[in-house]
Amino acid sequence: MKALSFEASLTRLEEIVQRLERGDMALEEGLKAFEEGITLSQQCQFKLDAAEKRIEELTQPLK
């Protein structure tokens, strides 16, 4: 899977969740979608963690 921006990853993840909630996929297709969703979720969390760390670094008082 190619690297997407945070916003693109989140949009794709929302699409996958909607499809899974509808329940109109075959089992194998649903499993692949779920797997992609997990990967996207992990990528989003990694990007959020990195942004949080950067904000913490930027707001630290100078020593």
Secondary structure, DSSP 4 states (H G I P E B T S, - for coil): -----HHHHHHHHHHHHHHHHHT-S-HHHHHHHHHHHHHHHHHHHHHHHHHHHHHHHHTSPP-
